[in-house]
Amino acid sequence: MDVTEPDAVLPPEAGVSTGSLARRVGVSPTTLRSWDRRYGLGPATRAEGRHRRWTSDDVAMVLEMCRLTAAGIPPGEAAKVAKDHSEGREAGNDVASSARPSGGVITPSQADSTSPYASRSGSGLPLGSVRQECKGLARAAVRLDGAAVQDQLVSAVRSHGLVVTWEEILGPALQAVGRKWQSAGERYVEVEHLLSWHISATLRHLYVSAVAAQKSSRSAPVILACLPGEQHTLPLEALTAVLAQRGVPTLMLGGDVPADALVAAVQRVGPSAVVLWSQSTSTASVPLAHHVAATRWGVRGARAQSRVLLTGPGWRRAQHSGLLRPQGLHEALLMLDGELATSPTP
């Protein structure tokens, strides 16, 4: 049994304790001991008193193990690659290379897993039954491994497309981090910020790439906006990126859009539809949504109105007769397809 002691009382060359390493990489101390017992993936030295001390090389080996298992590689295989990589053997480099596709990203399809929802180690987050890629992404975020987070985001989008990636991987991971943050105080705020930043960067890159490949369009755009006081923009960023990939013009107004500015944008642009996001009931304003839906635009004698979609959990208690209420990204896309097919040209 390991005895955890403060690392500050020992010189840096002595290494870190199992407890400290577990907190850093986002796995439990029990998992680290199990890897040591089963695969020989343990610390190279022990200090006096039989305390396990993990050196910088040991930490690098564990981080590699975490990265590989997060990508779906079975623990036994991952441990062999991690150990070989740590020891610098040529055979280890060959195994690692063969496990990676072009770009150096290990995809879930290459893992020896019988189910996309299987996972062999936890992140400490309340994820429940989700895709293995979701758990791997959460583990990478908990250990603050930005490079692994980005690699897994790119791999997930490449393998599953943006809609599935958002609904089955990114959305559940963000919700779990949010719940953990609420229950653990400020302890996990850095995890949420890291994960949100990388997701936002990925979504915006996809949007920019899609728009750059499009020809100019004269069709009316879809306006996307968060209601006044609402700052959660990631779901709208995901929808904006998907619409861009489908060639649909959009006007993303972002978070906390004042009511007057929102109405003015509708009057000036004449959108095919308006998507309003509310994360909490405190920002879900049904009167404002009805006002946007009643706003008329266009030339005199041929004025039109835009359909309004209420998105986000903030609307769950709201009475929204006459307004569309999609449940998730996929349903929002189906509703927008119907609106775009019948919308007038401004």
Salt bridges, closest charged atoms under 4 A:
ASP2 OD2 - ARG33 NE 2.85
ASP2 OD1 - ARG52 NE 2.41
GLU5 OE1 - HIS51 NE2 2.93
GLU5 OE2 - ARG53 NH1 3.43
ASP7 OD1 - ARG53 NH2 2.71
ASP36 OD2 - ARG52 NH1 2.32
GLU64 OE2 - ARG67 NH2 3.07
GLU64 OE2 - ARG100 NH2 3.10
ASP84 OD2 - LYS80 NZ 3.08
ASP84 OD1 - ARG89 NH2 2.23
GLU87 OE1 - ARG89 NH1 2.00
GLU133 OE2 - HIS160 NE2 2.59
ASP145 OD2 - ARG143 NE 3.47
GLU168 OE1 - ARG131 NE 2.59
GLU230 OE2 - HIS232 ND1 2.68
GLU237 OE1 - ARG204 NE 3.35
ASP337 OD2 - ARG246 NH1 3.52
GLU339 OE2 - ARG307 NH1 3.67
